[in-house]
Amino acid sequence: MKVAIVYATTTGNTEQLANAAAEGAKSAGREVNLTTADNANPDETLAADLILLGSPAMGAEQLEDSMENFFSGIESQLSGKKVGLFGSYDWGEGQWLSDWSDRVTAAGANLVGAVKAQLSPDDAALEEVKKLAAS
């Protein structure tokens, strides 16, 4: 089983979640492609059995720019795909992740989970994203 993990990070918090996801997938015997949104190959990502996407909340609860650009480019091709989301936020309740989840579902994807961490991920968030990647 192939797992594509594509993320954007600004402070390193979402990168911590991405690395934990990669660890979880590898420990479950999955083949992992871990990359940043600005370097990700859309075709390779869409060919994976599980797609995990991560982004910090920016501005008014929006995706980070490189993730927005990447996600917008594959959004119309997500129908039937297994997709999980993760990311970090600073203030508010993490509305960006709910909005992003709605977009994934509206695209016809099977949303398998969403993990958020306020600021630096705690042990619970890291374990949750590991489990998501191993599913």
KEGUKOL-782597 format. One record per residue (C-alpha): x, y, z; chain; residue in three letters; residue number from 1. Coordinates in nm, 3 decimals, padded with zeros to 5 digits, always signed. Example, Ala and Ser with C-alpha at 12.3 -4.5 7.8 and 13.67 -1.06 7.14 Angstrom:
2
<site xx="+01.230" yy="-00.450" zz="+00.780" drennu="A" dopa="ALA" vokol="1"/>
<site xx="+01.367" yy="-00.106" zz="+00.714" drennu="A" dopa="SER" vokol="2"/>
This chain:
135
<site xx="+00.000" yy="+00.000" zz="+00.000" drennu="A" dopa="MET" vokol="1"/>
<site xx="+00.133" yy="+00.342" zz="-00.100" drennu="A" dopa="LYS" vokol="2"/>
<site xx="+00.082" yy="+00.648" zz="+00.118" drennu="A" dopa="VAL" vokol="3"/>
<site xx="+00.145" yy="+00.999" zz="-00.015" drennu="A" dopa="ALA" vokol="4"/>
<site xx="+00.207" yy="+01.258" zz="+00.255" drennu="A" dopa="ILE" vokol="5"/>
<site xx="+00.211" yy="+01.612" zz="+00.121" drennu="A" dopa="VAL" vokol="6"/>
<site xx="+00.241" yy="+01.906" zz="+00.360" drennu="A" dopa="TYR" vokol="7"/>
<site xx="+00.318" yy="+02.273" zz="+00.397" drennu="A" dopa="ALA" vokol="8"/>
<site xx="+00.474" yy="+02.421" zz="+00.708" drennu="A" dopa="THR" vokol="9"/>
<site xx="+00.576" yy="+02.766" zz="+00.826" drennu="A" dopa="THR" vokol="10"/>
<site xx="+00.698" yy="+02.710" zz="+01.182" drennu="A" dopa="THR" vokol="11"/>
<site xx="+00.771" yy="+02.337" zz="+01.172" drennu="A" dopa="GLY" vokol="12"/>
<site xx="+00.460" yy="+02.226" zz="+01.363" drennu="A" dopa="ASN" vokol="13"/>
<site xx="+00.287" yy="+02.073" zz="+01.061" drennu="A" dopa="THR" vokol="14"/>
<site xx="+00.618" yy="+01.920" zz="+00.955" drennu="A" dopa="GLU" vokol="15"/>
<site xx="+00.629" yy="+01.738" zz="+01.292" drennu="A" dopa="GLN" vokol="16"/>
<site xx="+00.285" yy="+01.594" zz="+01.218" drennu="A" dopa="LEU" vokol="17"/>
<site xx="+00.395" yy="+01.493" zz="+00.865" drennu="A" dopa="ALA" vokol="18"/>
<site xx="+00.702" yy="+01.314" zz="+01.001" drennu="A" dopa="ASN" vokol="19"/>
<site xx="+00.490" yy="+01.134" zz="+01.261" drennu="A" dopa="ALA" vokol="20"/>
<site xx="+00.249" yy="+01.028" zz="+00.985" drennu="A" dopa="ALA" vokol="21"/>
<site xx="+00.540" yy="+00.892" zz="+00.782" drennu="A" dopa="ALA" vokol="22"/>
<site xx="+00.663" yy="+00.702" zz="+01.087" drennu="A" dopa="GLU" vokol="23"/>
<site xx="+00.316" yy="+00.554" zz="+01.145" drennu="A" dopa="GLY" vokol="24"/>
<site xx="+00.278" yy="+00.447" zz="+00.783" drennu="A" dopa="ALA" vokol="25"/>
<site xx="+00.624" yy="+00.291" zz="+00.768" drennu="A" dopa="LYS" vokol="26"/>
<site xx="+00.569" yy="+00.102" zz="+01.093" drennu="A" dopa="SER" vokol="27"/>
<site xx="+00.255" yy="-00.047" zz="+00.934" drennu="A" dopa="ALA" vokol="28"/>
<site xx="+00.460" yy="-00.165" zz="+00.636" drennu="A" dopa="GLY" vokol="29"/>
<site xx="+00.339" yy="+00.102" zz="+00.396" drennu="A" dopa="ARG" vokol="30"/>
<site xx="+00.545" yy="+00.255" zz="+00.117" drennu="A" dopa="GLU" vokol="31"/>
<site xx="+00.570" yy="+00.628" zz="+00.191" drennu="A" dopa="VAL" vokol="32"/>
<site xx="+00.625" yy="+00.930" zz="-00.031" drennu="A" dopa="ASN" vokol="33"/>
<site xx="+00.676" yy="+01.233" zz="+00.197" drennu="A" dopa="LEU" vokol="34"/>
<site xx="+00.712" yy="+01.573" zz="+00.032" drennu="A" dopa="THR" vokol="35"/>
<site xx="+00.625" yy="+01.939" zz="+00.065" drennu="A" dopa="THR" vokol="36"/>
<site xx="+00.337" yy="+02.089" zz="-00.130" drennu="A" dopa="ALA" vokol="37"/>
<site xx="+00.568" yy="+02.305" zz="-00.342" drennu="A" dopa="ASP" vokol="38"/>
<site xx="+00.765" yy="+01.997" zz="-00.450" drennu="A" dopa="ASN" vokol="39"/>
<site xx="+00.484" yy="+01.741" zz="-00.476" drennu="A" dopa="ALA" vokol="40"/>
<site xx="+00.403" yy="+01.560" zz="-00.800" drennu="A" dopa="ASN" vokol="41"/>
<site xx="+00.024" yy="+01.558" zz="-00.846" drennu="A" dopa="PRO" vokol="42"/>
<site xx="+00.023" yy="+01.235" zz="-01.051" drennu="A" dopa="ASP" vokol="43"/>
<site xx="+00.230" yy="+01.046" zz="-00.791" drennu="A" dopa="GLU" vokol="44"/>
<site xx="+00.010" yy="+01.178" zz="-00.514" drennu="A" dopa="THR" vokol="45"/>
<site xx="-00.312" yy="+01.076" zz="-00.689" drennu="A" dopa="LEU" vokol="46"/>
<site xx="-00.171" yy="+00.727" zz="-00.760" drennu="A" dopa="ALA" vokol="47"/>
<site xx="-00.132" yy="+00.654" zz="-00.387" drennu="A" dopa="ALA" vokol="48"/>
<site xx="-00.375" yy="+00.430" zz="-00.199" drennu="A" dopa="ASP" vokol="49"/>
<site xx="-00.397" yy="+00.686" zz="+00.082" drennu="A" dopa="LEU" vokol="50"/>
<site xx="-00.337" yy="+01.059" zz="+00.047" drennu="A" dopa="ILE" vokol="51"/>
<site xx="-00.251" yy="+01.257" zz="+00.359" drennu="A" dopa="LEU" vokol="52"/>
<site xx="-00.242" yy="+01.633" zz="+00.327" drennu="A" dopa="LEU" vokol="53"/>
<site xx="-00.117" yy="+01.876" zz="+00.591" drennu="A" dopa="GLY" vokol="54"/>
<site xx="-00.126" yy="+02.251" zz="+00.625" drennu="A" dopa="SER" vokol="55"/>
<site xx="-00.108" yy="+02.512" zz="+00.897" drennu="A" dopa="PRO" vokol="56"/>
<site xx="-00.395" yy="+02.757" zz="+00.933" drennu="A" dopa="ALA" vokol="57"/>
<site xx="-00.302" yy="+03.093" zz="+00.788" drennu="A" dopa="MET" vokol="58"/>
<site xx="-00.461" yy="+03.437" zz="+00.806" drennu="A" dopa="GLY" vokol="59"/>
<site xx="-00.836" yy="+03.407" zz="+00.836" drennu="A" dopa="ALA" vokol="60"/>
<site xx="-00.838" yy="+03.027" zz="+00.876" drennu="A" dopa="GLU" vokol="61"/>
<site xx="-00.703" yy="+02.946" zz="+00.527" drennu="A" dopa="GLN" vokol="62"/>
<site xx="-00.463" yy="+02.689" zz="+00.389" drennu="A" dopa="LEU" vokol="63"/>
<site xx="-00.100" yy="+02.789" zz="+00.349" drennu="A" dopa="GLU" vokol="64"/>
<site xx="-00.047" yy="+02.922" zz="-00.007" drennu="A" dopa="ASP" vokol="65"/>
<site xx="+00.161" yy="+02.635" zz="-00.146" drennu="A" dopa="SER" vokol="66"/>
<site xx="-00.090" yy="+02.380" zz="-00.011" drennu="A" dopa="MET" vokol="67"/>
<site xx="-00.383" yy="+02.579" zz="-00.148" drennu="A" dopa="GLU" vokol="68"/>
<site xx="-00.217" yy="+02.580" zz="-00.490" drennu="A" dopa="ASN" vokol="69"/>
<site xx="-00.139" yy="+02.207" zz="-00.475" drennu="A" dopa="PHE" vokol="70"/>
<site xx="-00.479" yy="+02.108" zz="-00.338" drennu="A" dopa="PHE" vokol="71"/>
<site xx="-00.668" yy="+02.323" zz="-00.589" drennu="A" dopa="SER" vokol="72"/>
<site xx="-00.477" yy="+02.144" zz="-00.865" drennu="A" dopa="GLY" vokol="73"/>
<site xx="-00.585" yy="+01.796" zz="-00.753" drennu="A" dopa="ILE" vokol="74"/>
<site xx="-00.921" yy="+01.874" zz="-00.591" drennu="A" dopa="GLU" vokol="75"/>
<site xx="-01.128" yy="+01.781" zz="-00.896" drennu="A" dopa="SER" vokol="76"/>
<site xx="-00.950" yy="+01.444" zz="-00.919" drennu="A" dopa="GLN" vokol="77"/>
<site xx="-01.009" yy="+01.325" zz="-00.562" drennu="A" dopa="LEU" vokol="78"/>
<site xx="-01.336" yy="+01.143" zz="-00.624" drennu="A" dopa="SER" vokol="79"/>
<site xx="-01.315" yy="+00.792" zz="-00.479" drennu="A" dopa="GLY" vokol="80"/>
<site xx="-00.974" yy="+00.853" zz="-00.318" drennu="A" dopa="LYS" vokol="81"/>
<site xx="-00.897" yy="+00.791" zz="+00.051" drennu="A" dopa="LYS" vokol="82"/>
<site xx="-00.782" yy="+01.123" zz="+00.197" drennu="A" dopa="VAL" vokol="83"/>
<site xx="-00.676" yy="+01.227" zz="+00.547" drennu="A" dopa="GLY" vokol="84"/>
<site xx="-00.595" yy="+01.578" zz="+00.665" drennu="A" dopa="LEU" vokol="85"/>
<site xx="-00.373" yy="+01.720" zz="+00.937" drennu="A" dopa="PHE" vokol="86"/>
<site xx="-00.230" yy="+02.050" zz="+01.046" drennu="A" dopa="GLY" vokol="87"/>
<site xx="-00.162" yy="+02.304" zz="+01.315" drennu="A" dopa="SER" vokol="88"/>
<site xx="-00.318" yy="+02.634" zz="+01.412" drennu="A" dopa="TYR" vokol="89"/>
<site xx="-00.252" yy="+02.914" zz="+01.659" drennu="A" dopa="ASP" vokol="90"/>
<site xx="-00.577" yy="+03.085" zz="+01.750" drennu="A" dopa="TRP" vokol="91"/>
<site xx="-00.946" yy="+03.007" zz="+01.717" drennu="A" dopa="GLY" vokol="92"/>
<site xx="-01.083" yy="+02.654" zz="+01.702" drennu="A" dopa="GLU" vokol="93"/>
<site xx="-00.914" yy="+02.531" zz="+01.384" drennu="A" dopa="GLY" vokol="94"/>
<site xx="-01.200" yy="+02.614" zz="+01.148" drennu="A" dopa="GLN" vokol="95"/>
<site xx="-00.965" yy="+02.583" zz="+00.848" drennu="A" dopa="TRP" vokol="96"/>
<site xx="-00.956" yy="+02.205" zz="+00.898" drennu="A" dopa="LEU" vokol="97"/>
<site xx="-01.337" yy="+02.178" zz="+00.903" drennu="A" dopa="SER" vokol="98"/>
<site xx="-01.357" yy="+02.388" zz="+00.586" drennu="A" dopa="ASP" vokol="99"/>
<site xx="-01.088" yy="+02.177" zz="+00.420" drennu="A" dopa="TRP" vokol="100"/>
<site xx="-01.266" yy="+01.857" zz="+00.523" drennu="A" dopa="SER" vokol="101"/>
<site xx="-01.583" yy="+01.989" zz="+00.358" drennu="A" dopa="ASP" vokol="102"/>
<site xx="-01.391" yy="+02.056" zz="+00.037" drennu="A" dopa="ARG" vokol="103"/>
<site xx="-01.247" yy="+01.704" zz="+00.036" drennu="A" dopa="VAL" vokol="104"/>
<site xx="-01.591" yy="+01.551" zz="+00.089" drennu="A" dopa="THR" vokol="105"/>
<site xx="-01.749" yy="+01.775" zz="-00.175" drennu="A" dopa="ALA" vokol="106"/>
<site xx="-01.484" yy="+01.654" zz="-00.421" drennu="A" dopa="ALA" vokol="107"/>
<site xx="-01.613" yy="+01.300" zz="-00.372" drennu="A" dopa="GLY" vokol="108"/>
<site xx="-01.320" yy="+01.171" zz="-00.169" drennu="A" dopa="ALA" vokol="109"/>
<site xx="-01.350" yy="+00.935" zz="+00.125" drennu="A" dopa="ASN" vokol="110"/>
<site xx="-01.231" yy="+01.146" zz="+00.420" drennu="A" dopa="LEU" vokol="111"/>
<site xx="-01.069" yy="+00.895" zz="+00.655" drennu="A" dopa="VAL" vokol="112"/>
<site xx="-00.979" yy="+01.141" zz="+00.931" drennu="A" dopa="GLY" vokol="113"/>
<site xx="-00.851" yy="+01.483" zz="+01.028" drennu="A" dopa="ALA" vokol="114"/>
<site xx="-00.598" yy="+01.565" zz="+01.299" drennu="A" dopa="VAL" vokol="115"/>
<site xx="-00.530" yy="+01.914" zz="+01.429" drennu="A" dopa="LYS" vokol="116"/>
<site xx="-00.282" yy="+02.046" zz="+01.682" drennu="A" dopa="ALA" vokol="117"/>
<site xx="-00.278" yy="+02.385" zz="+01.845" drennu="A" dopa="GLN" vokol="118"/>
<site xx="+00.073" yy="+02.519" zz="+01.797" drennu="A" dopa="LEU" vokol="119"/>
<site xx="+00.333" yy="+02.247" zz="+01.860" drennu="A" dopa="SER" vokol="120"/>
<site xx="+00.173" yy="+01.902" zz="+01.840" drennu="A" dopa="PRO" vokol="121"/>
<site xx="+00.140" yy="+01.719" zz="+02.171" drennu="A" dopa="ASP" vokol="122"/>
<site xx="+00.189" yy="+01.345" zz="+02.210" drennu="A" dopa="ASP" vokol="123"/>
<site xx="-00.182" yy="+01.277" zz="+02.158" drennu="A" dopa="ALA" vokol="124"/>
<site xx="-00.188" yy="+01.456" zz="+01.820" drennu="A" dopa="ALA" vokol="125"/>
<site xx="+00.131" yy="+01.280" zz="+01.708" drennu="A" dopa="LEU" vokol="126"/>
<site xx="-00.016" yy="+00.940" zz="+01.800" drennu="A" dopa="GLU" vokol="127"/>
<site xx="-00.344" yy="+01.024" zz="+01.628" drennu="A" dopa="GLU" vokol="128"/>
<site xx="-00.172" yy="+01.116" zz="+01.300" drennu="A" dopa="VAL" vokol="129"/>
<site xx="+00.042" yy="+00.800" zz="+01.321" drennu="A" dopa="LYS" vokol="130"/>
<site xx="-00.276" yy="+00.592" zz="+01.350" drennu="A" dopa="LYS" vokol="131"/>
<site xx="-00.435" yy="+00.781" zz="+01.061" drennu="A" dopa="LEU" vokol="132"/>
<site xx="-00.136" yy="+00.701" zz="+00.840" drennu="A" dopa="ALA" vokol="133"/>
<site xx="-00.137" yy="+00.335" zz="+00.941" drennu="A" dopa="ALA" vokol="134"/>
<site xx="-00.510" yy="+00.290" zz="+00.867" drennu="A" dopa="SER" vokol="135"/>
